[in-house]
């Protein structure tokens, strides 16, 4: 028997979630639609970000990718986004948290 573990850190991936791909996966993989998708879209779209350096502020830019940090829905939506990853690995026991996925033989 061969025993191995693979750990995949998702911390940087949290910022790279494509909203349109997420909405598509929620509809096709999870069977959600209508008002639920509209609600998630209203939560993720229309966000802007800027940075402060000393007394200077950058111009605001639209946030087109990523999950809001420190939110309750962010990790849940991220887990739904990466759920397909867990289906790719067969004959393994998989454990997934919002920041880490672990695969090991079942």
C-alpha positions as CSV (number, residue, x, y, z in Angstrom):
1,X,0.0,0.0,0.0
2,X,1.3,3.4,-0.9
3,X,0.4,6.3,1.4
4,X,0.7,9.9,0.4
5,X,-0.9,13.2,1.1
6,X,-1.3,16.2,-1.1
7,X,-2.0,19.6,0.4
8,X,-3.2,22.4,-1.8
9,X,-3.2,25.9,-0.3
10,X,-6.0,28.1,-1.6
11,X,-5.1,31.4,0.1
12,X,-4.0,33.1,-3.2
13,X,-6.8,31.3,-5.1
14,X,-9.4,33.0,-2.9
15,X,-8.5,36.3,-4.7
16,X,-8.7,34.8,-8.2
17,X,-12.3,33.3,-8.2
18,X,-14.0,34.4,-11.5
19,X,-17.5,35.6,-10.6
20,X,-19.0,34.5,-13.9
21,X,-17.5,31.0,-13.6
22,X,-18.8,30.8,-10.0
23,X,-22.3,31.7,-11.1
24,X,-22.1,29.1,-13.9
25,X,-21.0,26.4,-11.5
26,X,-23.7,27.2,-9.0
27,X,-26.3,26.8,-11.7
28,X,-24.9,23.6,-13.4
29,X,-23.2,21.7,-10.6
30,X,-25.3,22.8,-7.6
31,X,-28.6,23.3,-9.4
32,X,-29.2,26.8,-8.1
33,X,-30.8,29.5,-10.2
34,X,-33.1,32.4,-10.3
35,X,-33.3,34.5,-7.2
36,X,-30.4,32.7,-5.5
37,X,-28.0,33.5,-8.3
38,X,-29.3,37.1,-8.5
39,X,-28.7,37.4,-4.7
40,X,-25.1,36.1,-4.9
41,X,-24.5,38.3,-8.0
42,X,-25.7,41.4,-6.1
43,X,-23.4,40.4,-3.2
44,X,-20.3,40.1,-5.4
45,X,-20.8,42.7,-8.1
46,X,-20.5,46.4,-7.8
47,X,-17.6,46.2,-5.4
48,X,-14.7,48.6,-5.6
49,X,-11.3,48.8,-4.0
50,X,-8.6,51.3,-3.5
51,X,-5.4,51.7,-1.4
52,X,-4.0,54.3,0.9
53,X,-0.3,55.1,1.1
54,X,0.4,57.7,3.8
55,X,-2.0,60.5,2.8
56,X,-2.5,59.5,-0.8
57,X,-5.4,57.4,-2.1
58,X,-5.5,55.6,-5.3
59,X,-8.5,55.8,-7.6
60,X,-11.2,53.2,-7.1
61,X,-11.3,50.1,-9.3
62,X,-14.0,47.6,-9.9
63,X,-13.5,44.2,-8.2
64,X,-14.1,41.5,-10.9
65,X,-12.5,38.5,-9.2
66,X,-12.2,37.1,-5.7
67,X,-14.2,36.5,-2.6
68,X,-14.7,39.2,0.0
69,X,-12.2,38.6,2.8
70,X,-13.5,38.3,6.3
71,X,-17.1,37.6,5.2
72,X,-19.3,34.6,6.1
73,X,-20.4,33.9,2.5
74,X,-16.8,34.2,1.0
75,X,-15.5,30.8,2.3
76,X,-18.9,29.1,1.5
77,X,-18.9,30.4,-2.1
78,X,-15.2,29.4,-2.4
79,X,-15.9,25.9,-1.3
80,X,-18.7,25.6,-3.9
81,X,-16.3,27.0,-6.5
82,X,-13.6,24.4,-5.9
83,X,-16.1,21.5,-5.2
84,X,-15.4,20.1,-8.8
85,X,-11.8,19.7,-7.8
86,X,-12.8,17.1,-5.2
87,X,-14.7,15.1,-7.8
88,X,-11.6,14.8,-10.0
89,X,-9.7,12.7,-7.4
90,X,-11.0,9.1,-7.3
91,X,-10.1,6.5,-4.7
92,X,-9.0,9.1,-2.2
93,X,-10.4,10.5,0.9
94,X,-10.6,14.2,0.6
95,X,-11.0,16.9,3.2
96,X,-11.6,20.5,2.2
97,X,-11.5,23.7,4.2
98,X,-11.8,27.2,2.8
99,X,-8.0,27.7,2.9
100,X,-6.7,24.1,2.4
101,X,-7.6,20.9,0.6
102,X,-6.1,17.6,1.7
103,X,-6.1,14.4,-0.4
104,X,-5.0,11.0,1.1
105,X,-5.8,7.4,0.1
106,X,-9.3,6.3,1.2
